[in-house]
Every structure is written in structure tokens, then in C-alpha cells.
Amino acid sequence: MSQEIMRSTVVPIIYLVSTVLFIFGIKQLSKVKTARRGNALAAVGMLLAIIGALLELGTVDYRWIAGGMVLGTVIGATFAIRVQMTAMPEMVALFNGFGGIASALVAGSVYWDTVVQRAPAGTVYEALGTDEAITVMLSILIGGITFTGSLIALFKLQGKLKKGQPILLPARHYITFGLLFGSFVFGGLAVAATASDSVVWVLALAAVSLILGILLTIPIGGADMPVVVSLLNSYSGVAASMAGFVIGNPLLIIAGAMVGAAGLILTQIMCVAMNRSLLNVLVGGFGVADGAGGGGSDEYTSVTSCGPEEAAMILENAESVIIVPGYGLAVAQAQHAVRELADMLKARGTKVTYGIHPVAGRMPGHMNVLLAEADVPYEELLEMDVINSEFKNTDVVIILGANDVVNPAAMKDPSSPIAGMPILNAHEARSVFVVKRSLSPGYAGIKNELFEYDNTMMVFGDAKKVLQGLIAEVKDL
Amino acid sequence: MTLGPLLIGIYVFVLAGFVGFEMITKVPPTLHTPLMSGANAISGITVVGAVAAATTGAPTVANILGVLAIVTATINVVGGFLVTDRMLRMFGKKKKPKALKPGAESVAAQGREAVSK
């Protein structure tokens, strides 16, 4: 078969099949039963796409390509296999950053090859074509923002960078808009400049895009990082799409646009769950006291605490128990311990369910993944809308390392920073145990009045240790 | 009406975007993280562009940028699909009659120690 037929017919058909596999893959990823197959289908689509790309190249020097792919595979697989289940959000952020920078690098490489190395007379848009010249600049801009933005999100999720608290520079909005405006100016100058003059503008654009990624992410608090990662995921899709325009490849345009749209809609879903607008999240500074700190003082006055022994005695007589997991469960790696406690209670005839807040943990579905790892039956995990009417008929609620998502201030105090955020109505239960290491505030940085309620008892300690204590006590009952 | 390559590209971009929107509107929250991760792996499709950017053996700037793009995009693709599969494997697990995981028995034992301390 001639190389010509290969390029004009075979490769486009391979790309089409790969596009269809991506669509089926994402479709199946959205149902619990088929999700794993969907992921595999998308991976097969990716493999086909890479085979197509290699066929399209024909006879070239494959050594660098092979070396790059082997290195990338080893690094990617090592990360993916070794990461703890609890650190999944961080992993998604990291991979996302790599995807973003890859698109920027592709654009940079095309630019460098066509404009700098061949050094044609005339302007950049004449050398690349106007469309390609513009999309090269957009690719660099969006890819660069995605890269540093994702890295900052990663650090914030790890609790580094001022423990994930927002970092607010003075006049940050002006700086950000100034830089964004500057990036357009640099990009425009690069497109219009002669080949030799354009290098400095392209480098300036790359530098500004990397700084923008940092500045756009640091004012946003750690609790909002899922939203940011989701949005950056959308960006990396758009960056891939722009790279598709640069090299004239519809597969990149389609796959990138689908991911871009998917990331955007997922971002929107998360914002709705927190009752906040996307703009409100992105402006940042959430959780930093603005002086009007919601009426009450931040000090706790009447907190009751107890140990595992007393808690076990109350659990003994409970007919129904709801467990509300939060990020503390993930930190303590207590998913197996909680399952064991639930099994013991169930063996005693107690009804045990789990109340999952849509933004519990650091990612939507974070708690589901974690509890699934410990073999907690899927049907015991109930979403907020389903379980909220159950709390008032429930004997005991055990809150494991969750805080803001059960703070009644969201309903009662209109001046609270989290006012209007939907919460789990844990306070309506007869008894509430809050398992927490200390009285320190959650990511929203505010006091939780639930801790002072008469029906609430604090059980201080690491979630796993407390659960182990409870398990031992319940065994002795 | 004849469409130039840029316009065809824009058509494709817009329509593919709508396909993405339609697919994501019907996903249970449980699958949001795996879905985000899987979609993220697909955005590594830029590896297809990257291989075309590293086709000479010469250590030119363009080639080095291309190889870096291949490495980073491949990390995104391989890591992304593997991590997604790891998450989904947990949902796929059937309720096996196996009593407890090997480590689980010791959880209670550790707890006993923790309490007696």
C-alpha cells in the first residue's frame, strides 16, 4: 500500500474509529456497571490514535519518539500504581498539568521548526498561516496556565502553600487582568512580527501564561480545589483542541472539545453542590475572614466530649446509624476500619447507611471511591437528597472527619460565609458523634455550631484510632 | 458555500463540544472523579500531535520540545487511564462472601491495644 493511500484513507479511518471509541468510552464511563469497560474502550481508542499517528509519519527517525514514549509510560505507570487511593485528586491534578504543558510544547515545537529553524523571510503569520499562528499562541497560553495552575492545585490539595489557605496579593485582580491583557498583546505581536523578532514575544507569552496559572489559582482556598481541577481539566481539553488546529488534526479538535465541555459541565455541577457561582469560586479568597465573621464568636463554649467507651454504649442501643464521612476519613485511611465497625453493627441488627455529601472530601465521588475500596456495598451509600429526610428518624450519626458539610450555620445564619450551601442535616438525629482530631475549623475556616449542640458529642482523635477503639468496645458488648 | 479548513475545524470543535455536554449531563456523582480522570486521560490525545513534532534524530530545539511533549502527554495518557481503572476496579468488586480482608482482622486487634493503652 502506498504511503499516499495510507495518509489519505487509512489513517483518517483509524482516527474516526478512535473518535467513536472515545465517545462510547465517555458514555460508558457515566454508568457504574459499564464504567470500567468505558475506560478500557477509551484507552483502546488512544492506542489506535497513536498507531494512526505513527503510520501517518511514514518513515522517519523513530528513536526519539520511542524513547519519549517509553519514558512517559514508565513515569505515568509508576505514579498511577504507587499512588495511595486517598491521593487520587492530587494525581488527577498532576496528570492534568502534564497534559496541558504537552499541548503548549507541541505548539512551541511547530512554531520553532517552521519559524525559527527555517527562518523564512516575512512575518510569522505568513510562515505558519494566520489560523495556525493564532492557535499556536492560544495553545501556549492555555497549556501554560493549565500546567502551573494544576501544580498549584496539587500543592494546595496536599495542604502545602499556607495549608491550602487562599493567598491574596494586593491588587490581584488588576495584576491578573493586566497579565491576561499582556498575554494577548504578546501573542498578537508574535503573530505579526518577522520570524527573527517573534522569538522574544513568544517567550514572553510563555512566561506570562505560566505566571497566570499560578496567580489564578493561589487566591482560591483548598476546599475549592476540586472545582479548580475540574476547570483546569476543561482547559487542558481546550489546549489539546487548539493543538489540533495547529497541526490540522480533527481527532485532537474533537477529543479536546469533548473533554473541554465535559470538564465545564462537571465544574458547574460541583459549583451547584456548593451553592456558589463559578465566578465566586474563581475570584477566590473564600474562607478568609472579612471582618463580618457571622455574628457569633469563633471560640467554642459548651462542647461535650466523650471517649470510645461511652460512644459504644450509645451505639449499643441504636437501631439506625448513619455514617457521614469527610476528608478526615481519607487522611486517616480509616475506610477499612469504618467498614468493619459497620459490619459489626449490622450483625447486631442495626441499620447502617452512609450519607455522602456531594463535595465531601476533595473531589466529587471521593468518598465513594474510598469506601468502595473497603468493599462497602454500593447501595449503602446514599446521596444528600435521599438521606436528608432520614436524619430525624435516626438514632446515631457518626461524623468522621467532616466539618463544613454538616454545619447548620449554612441554613440558619445568612451572614455565614457558607450560607445557603446545602448540608447534611446530621444535627436532626438523636445523638451525633463528631470524630475529629481537634476543634480546628474546616476548609471554610469557620466555627461549626453543631459541635456545641446538646445532642452532639465530640470524640477527639484520629478517625482510624477512634474507630479501632469503637470496634474493640462494640466487640466486648 | 465552501468551507475552508479553519471553518471546518470550528464546526467540528463546536459540535464535539455539544456531544461532550450531552454525555456528561447524566452521570451519577459517584462517577464524577473517575470520569474527570478518564476525560483527563483522553485530553492526552495531544500525544498524536507530539509524535509529529519529534521526527528527526537531530537535537534541535523543535525536536527537544517535541520529545518533551511526547513524555508529558504519555504520562497523562498512561497514568490517567491506569488511575481511572484503579478507581473503577473498586466499584466493580462484587460482594464476595469472603469474610474480611487479611488486614481487617488486625484492625480490631490494634483497636484493643489502642483502648487498653
Chai-1 contact restraints between the chains, C-beta under 6 A:
chainA,res_idxA,chainB,res_idxB,connection_type,confidence,min_distance_angstrom,max_distance_angstrom,comment,restraint_id
A,F22,B,I42,contact,1.0,0.0,6.0,A-B,restraint_1
A,I26,B,M23,contact,1.0,0.0,6.0,A-B,restraint_2
A,K27,B,M23,contact,1.0,0.0,6.0,A-B,restraint_3
A,L29,B,L35,contact,1.0,0.0,6.0,A-B,restraint_4
A,L29,B,G38,contact,1.0,0.0,6.0,A-B,restraint_5
A,S30,B,V27,contact,1.0,0.0,6.0,A-B,restraint_6
A,V32,B,F91,contact,1.0,0.0,6.0,A-B,restraint_7
A,A35,B,L31,contact,1.0,0.0,6.0,A-B,restraint_8
A,A35,B,L88,contact,1.0,0.0,6.0,A-B,restraint_9
A,R36,B,L88,contact,1.0,0.0,6.0,A-B,restraint_10
A,R36,B,G92,contact,1.0,0.0,6.0,A-B,restraint_11
A,N39,B,G38,contact,1.0,0.0,6.0,A-B,restraint_12
A,N39,B,T84,contact,1.0,0.0,6.0,A-B,restraint_13
A,N39,B,D85,contact,1.0,0.0,6.0,A-B,restraint_14
A,N39,B,L88,contact,1.0,0.0,6.0,A-B,restraint_15
A,A42,B,I42,contact,1.0,0.0,6.0,A-B,restraint_16
A,A43,B,F81,contact,1.0,0.0,6.0,A-B,restraint_17
A,M46,B,V77,contact,1.0,0.0,6.0,A-B,restraint_18
A,A49,B,V48,contact,1.0,0.0,6.0,A-B,restraint_19
A,A53,B,V48,contact,1.0,0.0,6.0,A-B,restraint_20
A,A53,B,V51,contact,1.0,0.0,6.0,A-B,restraint_21
A,L57,B,T55,contact,1.0,0.0,6.0,A-B,restraint_22
A,V60,B,T55,contact,1.0,0.0,6.0,A-B,restraint_23
A,D61,B,T56,contact,1.0,0.0,6.0,A-B,restraint_24
A,D61,B,G57,contact,1.0,0.0,6.0,A-B,restraint_25
A,W64,B,A54,contact,1.0,0.0,6.0,A-B,restraint_26
A,W64,B,V67,contact,1.0,0.0,6.0,A-B,restraint_27
A,I65,B,V51,contact,1.0,0.0,6.0,A-B,restraint_28
A,I65,B,A54,contact,1.0,0.0,6.0,A-B,restraint_29
A,G68,B,V67,contact,1.0,0.0,6.0,A-B,restraint_30
A,G68,B,I70,contact,1.0,0.0,6.0,A-B,restraint_31
A,G68,B,V71,contact,1.0,0.0,6.0,A-B,restraint_32
A,M69,B,I70,contact,1.0,0.0,6.0,A-B,restraint_33
A,M69,B,T74,contact,1.0,0.0,6.0,A-B,restraint_34
A,L71,B,V71,contact,1.0,0.0,6.0,A-B,restraint_35
A,G72,B,V71,contact,1.0,0.0,6.0,A-B,restraint_36
A,G72,B,T74,contact,1.0,0.0,6.0,A-B,restraint_37
A,G72,B,I75,contact,1.0,0.0,6.0,A-B,restraint_38
A,T73,B,T74,contact,1.0,0.0,6.0,A-B,restraint_39
A,T73,B,V78,contact,1.0,0.0,6.0,A-B,restraint_40
A,I75,B,I75,contact,1.0,0.0,6.0,A-B,restraint_41
A,G76,B,I75,contact,1.0,0.0,6.0,A-B,restraint_42
A,G76,B,V78,contact,1.0,0.0,6.0,A-B,restraint_43
A,G76,B,G79,contact,1.0,0.0,6.0,A-B,restraint_44
A,A77,B,V78,contact,1.0,0.0,6.0,A-B,restraint_45
A,A77,B,L82,contact,1.0,0.0,6.0,A-B,restraint_46
A,F79,B,G79,contact,1.0,0.0,6.0,A-B,restraint_47
A,A80,B,G79,contact,1.0,0.0,6.0,A-B,restraint_48
A,A80,B,L82,contact,1.0,0.0,6.0,A-B,restraint_49
A,A80,B,V83,contact,1.0,0.0,6.0,A-B,restraint_50
A,M91,B,V83,contact,1.0,0.0,6.0,A-B,restraint_51
A,V92,B,S37,contact,1.0,0.0,6.0,A-B,restraint_52
A,V92,B,N40,contact,1.0,0.0,6.0,A-B,restraint_53
A,F95,B,N40,contact,1.0,0.0,6.0,A-B,restraint_54
A,F95,B,N76,contact,1.0,0.0,6.0,A-B,restraint_55
A,F95,B,G79,contact,1.0,0.0,6.0,A-B,restraint_56
A,F95,B,G80,contact,1.0,0.0,6.0,A-B,restraint_57
A,N96,B,N40,contact,1.0,0.0,6.0,A-B,restraint_58
A,F98,B,T72,contact,1.0,0.0,6.0,A-B,restraint_59
A,F98,B,I75,contact,1.0,0.0,6.0,A-B,restraint_60
A,F98,B,N76,contact,1.0,0.0,6.0,A-B,restraint_61
A,G99,B,S43,contact,1.0,0.0,6.0,A-B,restraint_62
A,G99,B,G44,contact,1.0,0.0,6.0,A-B,restraint_63
A,G99,B,N76,contact,1.0,0.0,6.0,A-B,restraint_64
A,I101,B,T72,contact,1.0,0.0,6.0,A-B,restraint_65
A,A102,B,T46,contact,1.0,0.0,6.0,A-B,restraint_66
A,A102,B,A69,contact,1.0,0.0,6.0,A-B,restraint_67
A,A102,B,T72,contact,1.0,0.0,6.0,A-B,restraint_68
A,A102,B,A73,contact,1.0,0.0,6.0,A-B,restraint_69
A,S103,B,T46,contact,1.0,0.0,6.0,A-B,restraint_70
A,L105,B,L65,contact,1.0,0.0,6.0,A-B,restraint_71
A,L105,B,L68,contact,1.0,0.0,6.0,A-B,restraint_72
A,L105,B,A69,contact,1.0,0.0,6.0,A-B,restraint_73
A,V106,B,T46,contact,1.0,0.0,6.0,A-B,restraint_74
A,V106,B,G49,contact,1.0,0.0,6.0,A-B,restraint_75
A,V106,B,A50,contact,1.0,0.0,6.0,A-B,restraint_76
A,V106,B,A53,contact,1.0,0.0,6.0,A-B,restraint_77
A,V106,B,A69,contact,1.0,0.0,6.0,A-B,restraint_78
A,G108,B,L65,contact,1.0,0.0,6.0,A-B,restraint_79
A,S109,B,A53,contact,1.0,0.0,6.0,A-B,restraint_80
A,S109,B,A62,contact,1.0,0.0,6.0,A-B,restraint_81
A,S109,B,L65,contact,1.0,0.0,6.0,A-B,restraint_82
A,S109,B,G66,contact,1.0,0.0,6.0,A-B,restraint_83
A,W112,B,V61,contact,1.0,0.0,6.0,A-B,restraint_84
A,W112,B,A62,contact,1.0,0.0,6.0,A-B,restraint_85
A,D113,B,A62,contact,1.0,0.0,6.0,A-B,restraint_86
A,Q117,B,A62,contact,1.0,0.0,6.0,A-B,restraint_87
A,D131,B,L6,contact,1.0,0.0,6.0,A-B,restraint_88
A,S230,B,M36,contact,1.0,0.0,6.0,A-B,restraint_89
A,N233,B,M36,contact,1.0,0.0,6.0,A-B,restraint_90
A,N233,B,N40,contact,1.0,0.0,6.0,A-B,restraint_91
A,S236,B,S43,contact,1.0,0.0,6.0,A-B,restraint_92
A,G237,B,S43,contact,1.0,0.0,6.0,A-B,restraint_93
A,A240,B,S43,contact,1.0,0.0,6.0,A-B,restraint_94
A,A240,B,I45,contact,1.0,0.0,6.0,A-B,restraint_95
A,A240,B,T46,contact,1.0,0.0,6.0,A-B,restraint_96
A,S241,B,F13,contact,1.0,0.0,6.0,A-B,restraint_97
A,A243,B,T46,contact,1.0,0.0,6.0,A-B,restraint_98
A,A243,B,G49,contact,1.0,0.0,6.0,A-B,restraint_99
A,F245,B,G9,contact,1.0,0.0,6.0,A-B,restraint_100
A,I247,B,G49,contact,1.0,0.0,6.0,A-B,restraint_101
A,P250,B,V12,contact,1.0,0.0,6.0,A-B,restraint_102
A,L252,B,I45,contact,1.0,0.0,6.0,A-B,restraint_103
A,L252,B,G49,contact,1.0,0.0,6.0,A-B,restraint_104
A,I253,B,G9,contact,1.0,0.0,6.0,A-B,restraint_105
A,I253,B,V12,contact,1.0,0.0,6.0,A-B,restraint_106
A,I253,B,F13,contact,1.0,0.0,6.0,A-B,restraint_107
A,I254,B,V12,contact,1.0,0.0,6.0,A-B,restraint_108
A,I254,B,A16,contact,1.0,0.0,6.0,A-B,restraint_109
A,A255,B,I42,contact,1.0,0.0,6.0,A-B,restraint_110
A,A255,B,I45,contact,1.0,0.0,6.0,A-B,restraint_111
A,A257,B,F13,contact,1.0,0.0,6.0,A-B,restraint_112
A,A257,B,A16,contact,1.0,0.0,6.0,A-B,restraint_113
A,A257,B,G17,contact,1.0,0.0,6.0,A-B,restraint_114
A,M258,B,A16,contact,1.0,0.0,6.0,A-B,restraint_115
A,M258,B,V19,contact,1.0,0.0,6.0,A-B,restraint_116
A,M258,B,G20,contact,1.0,0.0,6.0,A-B,restraint_117
A,V259,B,A39,contact,1.0,0.0,6.0,A-B,restraint_118
A,V259,B,I42,contact,1.0,0.0,6.0,A-B,restraint_119
A,V259,B,S43,contact,1.0,0.0,6.0,A-B,restraint_120
A,A261,B,G17,contact,1.0,0.0,6.0,A-B,restraint_121
A,A261,B,G20,contact,1.0,0.0,6.0,A-B,restraint_122
A,A261,B,F21,contact,1.0,0.0,6.0,A-B,restraint_123
A,A262,B,G20,contact,1.0,0.0,6.0,A-B,restraint_124
A,A262,B,I24,contact,1.0,0.0,6.0,A-B,restraint_125
A,A262,B,A39,contact,1.0,0.0,6.0,A-B,restraint_126
A,I265,B,F21,contact,1.0,0.0,6.0,A-B,restraint_127
A,I265,B,I24,contact,1.0,0.0,6.0,A-B,restraint_128
A,L266,B,M36,contact,1.0,0.0,6.0,A-B,restraint_129
A,H336,B,A104,contact,1.0,0.0,6.0,A-B,restraint_130
A,A337,B,V107,contact,1.0,0.0,6.0,A-B,restraint_131
A,E340,B,A104,contact,1.0,0.0,6.0,A-B,restraint_132
A,E340,B,V107,contact,1.0,0.0,6.0,A-B,restraint_133
A,P358,B,P29,contact,1.0,0.0,6.0,A-B,restraint_134
A,M363,B,T33,contact,1.0,0.0,6.0,A-B,restraint_135
A,P364,B,P29,contact,1.0,0.0,6.0,A-B,restraint_136
A,P364,B,H32,contact,1.0,0.0,6.0,A-B,restraint_137
A,G365,B,P29,contact,1.0,0.0,6.0,A-B,restraint_138
A,G365,B,T30,contact,1.0,0.0,6.0,A-B,restraint_139
A,G365,B,H32,contact,1.0,0.0,6.0,A-B,restraint_140
A,G365,B,T33,contact,1.0,0.0,6.0,A-B,restraint_141
A,N368,B,T30,contact,1.0,0.0,6.0,A-B,restraint_142
A,V369,B,T33,contact,1.0,0.0,6.0,A-B,restraint_143
A,V369,B,M87,contact,1.0,0.0,6.0,A-B,restraint_144
A,A372,B,M90,contact,1.0,0.0,6.0,A-B,restraint_145
A,A372,B,F91,contact,1.0,0.0,6.0,A-B,restraint_146
A,E373,B,M90,contact,1.0,0.0,6.0,A-B,restraint_147
A,P377,B,K95,contact,1.0,0.0,6.0,A-B,restraint_148
A,K465,B,A114,contact,1.0,0.0,6.0,A-B,restraint_149
A,Q468,B,V107,contact,1.0,0.0,6.0,A-B,restraint_150
A,Q468,B,Q110,contact,1.0,0.0,6.0,A-B,restraint_151
A,Q468,B,G111,contact,1.0,0.0,6.0,A-B,restraint_152
A,Q468,B,A114,contact,1.0,0.0,6.0,A-B,restraint_153
A,G469,B,G111,contact,1.0,0.0,6.0,A-B,restraint_154
A,G469,B,A114,contact,1.0,0.0,6.0,A-B,restraint_155
A,G469,B,V115,contact,1.0,0.0,6.0,A-B,restraint_156
A,I471,B,A108,contact,1.0,0.0,6.0,A-B,restraint_157
A,I471,B,G111,contact,1.0,0.0,6.0,A-B,restraint_158
A,A472,B,G111,contact,1.0,0.0,6.0,A-B,restraint_159
A,A472,B,R112,contact,1.0,0.0,6.0,A-B,restraint_160
A,A472,B,V115,contact,1.0,0.0,6.0,A-B,restraint_161
